[in-house]
Structure formats: C-alpha cells, structure tokens
Amino acid sequence: MADILLVHGSCHGAWCWRDLIRALAARGHFVRAIDLPGHRDGRAPEEVTLEETCRAVAEHITSETIVVGHSWAGYPITGAVEFARPRGLIYLCAYVPTSGMSLINMRIAGPRQTIGDAAVKAADGHSYTIRPEAAPALFYHDCPEETVAFALENLCAQPILPQATPLTRPEGWEELPKAYIRCANDQTIPPEYQESMTANWPSERVHVMETSHSPFFAAPGPLADLIDEIAARM
C-alpha cells in the first residue's frame, strides 16, 4: 500500500480524480486529492503565487507520500520538494520544469501550440478559462459522455501568475525517485514534447498510455494499475 497524493492541472480540481481515487483505493492504496489555491476557493487570482501553490502541495507530503501531478501540476509538485521531501514523484502527461523557465515559457517553447483560442483570458488579465465547446476535443476526446459532462460542469478559472513565474528545480529533486507517464494521444501537451522532456531519463522510468490528456477519466483502471506498478518500485 502507498500513500498517494493527487494534484490536478489547469482549470481542474480535486474533483477530476473521482474515478482514479476509487480505482487506487480498490488496489489498497491510501489516496488523497487537493484543490490548489485559487481554484473555486474565492481567492482573487492575482493573489495566488507559485510559491504558495508549491507550499500548498508540500503541506500534504510526508516521507511516505508518492505525489502524482497532472499537466501544469508538474510545476508545483517539483517546487514542493523545496519544502517537503516525498517518497517519489509521478509526472502524468505533465510539464517537467526547466530551471529558470515559467510554465508559460515552456508552453511557448513547445514544438507546436495546441490550446490557441480555447483559452480565454479574463478582462482583468489575472486568470483564464477554457471555452466549454473546445474542452472536449482538447482534454476529453476519448472519455465517456457522462464523464465529459461532469468535467464541463466543474472546470474553473486558472490563476495566471503561478504559471507566469519561473521555477528552479530544488536541491534534492534530481535524486528523488521519479516516473513519467506519457499520453500518446494527448491534444494538450504534444506527446513529442512530453518525450523530449524525459529524453535523458532511464527508459524504465518512462511509461506510455494510449489516451488523451485525461487518462484518469479515459482509462482509470489501467492508470491505477500503472501507478500501482510504479509505486511498488519507489
């Protein structure tokens, strides 16, 4: 059994792990999911910083915790290592931060741009949302219809400041046990970009799922099996 902390990506929340939590619990794991600061908690998005977001993750980490970060959560689960040392990190079709670059910098540096006008910036410039009509193709193209409806009801605004702030990989990050799960049919973070971010990782640490950007909805059982396998090696 492992202690597993699930950290969501942009515009999502703890709700997105609904199916995976059940699948991991059925395999005997103790599973928790958190909402990052600024996600439906009433906070003004301009007040939410990257450091606060990293600390919010670290508050839930013990030396026995395996942290799973989806998409943009690759940033806060990396930054959290400055404040707490987990048992290991799993990047789920996530950004692996390049020191000195923000997430926005990394997105722009990608081999191709996928989000385009699907993201709509708020009038005050401090957050963005995803157009509901664009979200299914971007995030959920292989997910059950009921699940897509559930997701569209729950998507929320994403604070921009944390994603515009550069991060330096903390001391000790390199030595931590890590794994990456690449999603081969991802329409959000290009699969070839995911591959390049882990080009120098040992091959046994990199895994592939034939899903969209949301394997926790598209294939929660196989994803739970893979996390179970990775956790056993950490």
N, C-alpha and C positions, 0 to 999 in steps of 0.2 A: 504494500500500500504506500502511496505517496501523498504528500501534501501539495496540492496543485492550485496555483493562483492564476486566474484567467483575466487578462487585461485587453480591453476592446480597442478597436480602431476608430478612425474619424467618424463623427456623426452617429456613432453607435453607443451602446451602454452595456451594463451587465446583462440586460435582457437578451442580447444576441447569443449568449452561451446556453440558453434554455435547454436545447436538445443535447448538447455535449455534456453539460453537467450531469444529466440523467445517465448518459452512456458511461461516463467515467465513474460515477458513483456505483453503477452496476458492476463495474470491474474492481470495486473495492477501494477506490481512492477517496480521499477527503478533498473536496473541491470547493473553491470559493471564487466568486467573481465580484469585481468592484466597478463602480462608476467613477471615472476620472473627474477631477474638478472642472466645473463649467458645463457639465452635461446634465441638463434638466434639474439643477440644484438651485436655480435662481441667482447664481453668481453672474456679475457683469463680466462678459468675456475679456474685456481689456484688463481685468484684474488678475486673470489666471496666467501664471508664468510657467515656463518649462521646469524650473527648479521645484516649484510647488507640486507640479504634476509628478515629477520623479520621486519626491518625498512621500507623496500620497501612495505610490506603489510600495515604497520601502517600508511604510508603516505596517504592511501586511506580510512582510517577509521574515521568516526565521531561517536558521541554517539548514532546515529540512525542506524548505519550500522550493518547488520547481515552478518557475514563472513562465507562462505562455503569453506571448504578446502578438497580437494580430495587427498587421498593416502598420499604421503610424505608431502603434504601441511599441514597435522596436526601439523607438527613441526613449520613452520613459522607463522601459524595463532595463535598458542599458544604463541610463542615468541613475537609476535606483541603486545600482551597485556601489555608488559613492557613499551611500548611507546605510546599506544593509547588504550582507553577502548571502545570496541564496545557494541552494544546493546545485541549481543549474538553470539555464535559460533555454527556452524553445521559441524560435522566431517562426511564426506562422504566416507565410507569404507576407513578411514584414520587412521594413527597412532596417538594414544593419548600418547604424550611423557611421559615416566617415568623419573622423575628428575634424572639427573646425567648420563643418557644414551644418546648416539647418535642414529640416525635412523639406522645406520648400526648395532650397538649393539642390537637394538630392533629386527631388521630383523633376526639376527643370533639367538636370544633368542626365536624366534617363534617356534611353535610346529612342523613345517615342512618347508622345503625350497622349494619354488616353481619356483624361477627365474632361478637358475642354469646357464647353459651356454647361456641362452637367452641374458644375459648382456655381452657386450664386452667392456673391458677397453681399453682406448686409449693408444697408445705407451708411452706417457709421464706420464701416471698414474693419470692424473688430472680429467678425465671425463669418462663416459661410454655411450654407445648407446645400443639399443635393436635390435637384429637381425630381419630384416623385416619379414623373414619367420617364426619367433617364436612369433611375436607380436599378430597376430590374436587369437591364442589359449590362450595367456597369458592375453590379455586385452579385446578382442572384439568378443568372440566366439558366442555371441547372437545378434550381431549388424548387420544392413543392409549392404549388399555388397558394396553399394556406399559409405557408411559411413566408412567402413574399408579401402577402397581405399583412401579416403580423409585423414584419420588418418595416413596411412603409408606414404603419401606424406609429412606430416608435422612433424613427430616425429624428435626430435633433440637430441643432446648430453646433458647429465646431469652432471653438476659440482659435484665432489665427496666431496670436502672439507665441504660444508654445511651439508652434510649427515653424515660426519665422526666426527662432532663436538657435544659434549654433550650439552644438554639444561636443564636448571632448570625451572620448571613451575614458571612464575612470580607471585608476590604478587597480589592478587585480582582475579587470574584465577579461583580458587575454587568457588568463589561467583558468577561468571558470569553465566547467563542463557546459557545452553549448550544442544545440542542434538546430537545423533549419528544415522547414517543410515548404517546399516549392509547389505552387499550384500551376499546373501546366496549361490550364485554360483560363487563367486569370485575365480579366479585361480591365483591371485597375492598375496593378503594378506589373508591367510586362514580364512574362516569365523569363525572358532572356536577361532582364535586369536583375531579377532575383538570382539567376545563375551567376552573373558576374559578381554580385555582392558576396558570394561564398566561393569564389573561384579558387581561393587558397586554403579552403577548409578541407580537412580529411574527408574523403568520399563517404566514409561510414557515418559521418555526422549530417549528411545532406540527404533528404528524402523527397520523393515526388508523389503528389496526388493528382489525379486527372480530374480536377474540379475547377470551379470558378473561384473568385476571391473569397467565397464564404463556405469553406468546407464544413464548418460547424453546423450549417443548415443543409448543405447538399449531401454530405456523407458523414453524419455524426458518429455512426458506428465504426466505420473504417478509420476515422480520425482518432477516435478513442483508443482503438487497437494500436495505432501507430504511437500515440503519446504514451500508452502503457508500455510499449516496447522500448521507447526512448528512455522513459523514467527508470526502467529496470537496469539500464546501463549507466545511469548517473550516480 
